Amino acid sequence: MGAIHIEGIEETVLKSIALRAEQNGRSLDEEIRAILASAASEKPDRLTPEQAKARADEFAAIRAMTKGYSPETDSTKIIREMRDRGYSNY
């Protein structure tokens, strides 16, 4: 198992983690390991090439619904359609 030495941690941050450790019934070291493990298991913000292509295809479908940009396009209708189709997370 590896070891990390970190300097310059603000006292307020350290106290916050110590309080969190106490609330979770862990030592400070155990709490820090749990925080690091949780952070390491989170999904990265980057898209895989497959996800990027799927998103580009979705955007192309949206563009096709608008039949090109024109000042007369009612954005309210487009936004509602996007919401109804589950595009609200983009």
N, C-alpha and C positions, 0 to 999 in steps of 0.2 A: 504494500500500500504506500502511496506517495505522501509527501509532506509539503505543506505550503507555509511560508512565513510572509505575513503581510504587515507592512508598516504604514503608519499614517491614517489609521482608522479613527474617525471622529469619535469622541467620547459618547456623544448622544447616540450614534449608531450602535456602538458596542453595548451601551446600556439597554437599548431597544431589543437587541438580539438576546441579551441576558434575560430580560423580562419575558420574552417569547419562549426562551428555553425553559424558564421556570414554569410558565403556564402549560407547556407541553410535557413537563416532567422529565426533561433531558438536561444533560450538562451543556455548557456553552459550546464545547467542541462537538458534541452530538448534534446540537441545533445547527451549527454552521455546516456540518456535513450534510444534514437534511436539506438545508437551503441550497447548497451547491448541487446536490443530487436532483432536486426539483428543477433548478434552473437548467441543468444539463439535459434533462429529459424533455424540455419544452421544444415544440416544433420551431424550426428556424423560419424567419419571415420570408425567405427566398422561395420562389416557386421552382419546382422541377421543370425541365423542358416540356414534359407532357402536360403539366398543369398550365404552363404559359401558353402552349398551343390551344388547350381547351378554352382558356379564357379569351384568347384571340378569336377563336371560333364563335364564342358567345357574343363578343363585341361585334363581330361581323354580322351575326344574326340580328342584333339590335339595329345596326346601321341599315340593314336590308329592310327592317320594319319602317324606318323613317323615309326610305326611298330618296336618300340624299338630303343634305341640309338645305333648308329654305327658310326664310324668315317667317313663313306662314305655318311652319311645323308647330303644333301645339305640344309643348314640352310636358304639360300636365298629363296628357294621355300616355306619353312615352314613359314617364316616371311611374305612373300607375301600373302599366304593363310590366315594367322591370320589377317593381315590388311584388306584383302578383306571381311572377315567374321565379322569384327567389333571388334576384340580383341585388338585393339590398345590402349584401355584405361586401360590396366592392367599393 
